[in-house]
């Protein structure tokens, strides 16, 4: 039973890491998108 718990803990850790990595990626992408739209606004003027 002990080993199984450790395994699930490890899996959850990896899962959380992946989620945080994806979140960071999304944030970066949205920042880039915002920057692009801001540049587009400036260009339109």
C-alpha angles and dihedrals in degrees: 000000000000094000092050091054091051091050094052089047090054092047091050090049092053090044092052091048090053092048093050090046091052091047091052090048091050091048091050091048093049089049089053090048091050090049090051093050090047090052090047090054091050091047091051090058 
